[in-house]
Amino acid sequence: MGERIGLYGGSFNPIHHGHLIVARAVAETLDLARVVFLPSSRPPHKLDRPIADAAHRAALVKLAIDDDPLFEFGDFDLTREGPTYTIDAVLTFRDQGYGPDELHWIIGADSLAELATWRRVGELVDACRIVAAARPGFERIDWEAFRPTLSAAQVERLRAGVIDTPCIDISSTDIRNRIRTGKSIRYLVPNRVRDYIERHRLFR
């Protein structure tokens, strides 16, 4: 297809400025044509954690990215039955004609450390470029932990996908805690996201 795109999946519970800054930094570093935000309906690895309704989280993502032509919203996970895994989303884009070097799945360096436990991870590494957004000074990844699961070539493919992004110390967990304790989330999320959260009394 020729177009290089980023796929940014996550619970976005809620989306915040850190997500947006990382997405733009990755896009600029790798010269991506666009970044598609793919909020998950019910992340398989977070079934035991409280999470806002998918419709609300999707609305928040749309509000956050609406005025940026680099960003797009994707409802892939929201329109499927049952749990959806990263490999399912990637293969759907592959079916649209994207090659493995045109698709870039964006994750945080903390998720990279857990990647060996992901579903069909070897197939995933071959199907797209895993881009790990690492904060400067992030602790060293234990690459040896991937050896039982991935080939040496696949591990090197992962290593090549680690890029430095701005150090933005904002987390969805902290935002939810601030809301529950009555503290302001101004400057942590876009104003339209904050207004929606307040209007619908989310994360209380």
N, C-alpha and C positions, 0 to 999 in steps of 0.2 A: 504493500500500500504506500510505503514511502514516508508517511507521517509518523514522527516520533511523539508518543503521548505518555503521560503519567497517569497511573491509576492509584488513587489514594483511598483505601478502604479503612473503615474504623467505626466504632460505635458513636463517636462524636457526641459525647454525653456530658456536657454540650460541646459544640465546636467553639474554638477560641482563637485569639490572635496568633498564638503559637502555631496552630495548624496552618493558618494562612501564610505566615512568614516562611515556614519550612517548605510549603508547597511552591511558593514563588522562588525561593532560593534554589530548590532542586530543578525547577523548570529553567531558570536562567543558567545554572551551571551546566546542564545537559542539553540546552537548546531544544526544549520540548515545545511542541506546537500548542499543547493544551494539557490541563490536568483535570481529570474527571474524579469528582468526589463521589464515593460509593458508600453511603451510610449502611451499616448492617442492620438487618431486622432483629436478629437475636444472636449475638456472637456465640458460637459453640463453646468458647473457652471462658465465657462470662455468665453461664447459665445460673450460677449461684449468687450473682451480684444484682442489686437493684439497678434498674435501667429505665429511663424514661420511655414512654411509648414511641414506637418507631415513627409514627406520623409527626409527632412533635419534633423529634430529632431531625427528620428530613426537612421540615419547615425551617428549622434553625439554620441548617446548611444552606438552603436556598437563599435565605435572607443574608447570610454572611458573604456569599460569593456573587450575588446578583449583579453587582456593578463592576465586576472584573472580567473583561473579555477572555482572559487567559483560563478562567475556571469554568467548569461545567458540572452539572448535577447528573448523577446516574442512579436509576432506581432498580438496578439489576437484582439486588438482594431483597428489595422490598416487595417484589412481585413474584417471588418463588415460595413454594411450600416447603416447610421443614428447614433444617439448618443448612447454611450455605458456607462453603469453604473457599479460601482464596483461589485454589486451583480451578474451581467451577467458574468463577468470574473471569479469570485469565483465559481459560479455554473458550469462553463465549466470545471474547474479543479476538482470539486467534481465528475463530470461525468467520469473523468479519473480514479477514484478510490481513491482519497485522502479523508481522514476523516476530520472532523471539527477541530481536534487537531493537524493535520499534516500541514494544510494550515495556514500561518501567513501573513496577509495583513499588510504591513508596512505603517504607516502614521506619520506625524509630530504631535507634541502635539497641534499645532495651528489648525490642521485639526480635531483633536479629539474634540475640543471645538465646532465644527460645525457639528459633526457627527449626531446629532439628526435630522438634516434637510435632511440627505441623503436618497435616494430612498430605500424603503423596509429595513430600518436599523435593525429592529428586526430580520428579516430573515438573514440578513448579519451577525449579531453578533453570531447567532446560527450556521451559515454555515462555519465559520472559526474563527481563533484567531486574533482579531484586536490588533496589536502591535503598541503602540504609542511611538515614539522615543522622549523622553523628555530631553531637555538640563538641566543639573544641575541648580537648582534655578528657573526653569520655574514656572510661577505663578500657583496657585492652580486651578484645574479644578472644575467647579461648577457641581458636580455630580447630584445635585437635578434637574438640567435642563433636565436630561434624564428620570426622573420619569414618565412624562406623556406618553412617547413613549416606554420605555423599562421596563421589569419586574425587580424586585430587583436582581434576579439571573443574569440577563443579564448585569445590571450595575456593579455587582461584577466581572463578567467576563471581562468587559472593564477595571476596576480598576487593575485587575491582569496583564493586558497586557501593563501597563505603565512601561517602563524601561529607566534608565538613559543612555544617549549616550554622546559622547564628544561634547563640546560646540564649534561649528565651525560656525563663523559668516560670512557665504557666502550665498548670495541669487542670484537667477536667475535675479531678478529685478535689483539688483545693477550691475550685469554683463552687462545686456542690456544697462543700463544707461551709464556705462563706455565706452562701444563700441560707443554709439551715440555721446559721448562728446570727443572721440578720446583718451581715457585713456587706459592703458595697462590692459589686463586681465591675464597676466602671473601669475602663481602660484595659480590662482583661478580655472582654469580648466586644464585638462590634455593637454600636448603640442599638441597632435594630434587633439584634439577638437579645440584648438585655431587656429591651421593651417587651419582646414576645415572652420571655421567661417570666417577667413580672406580671404581665397581663394574664397568663395562664397558670400562674402560681406553681411553676415547675420546680422540682428538686427541693421541695420543702419537707 
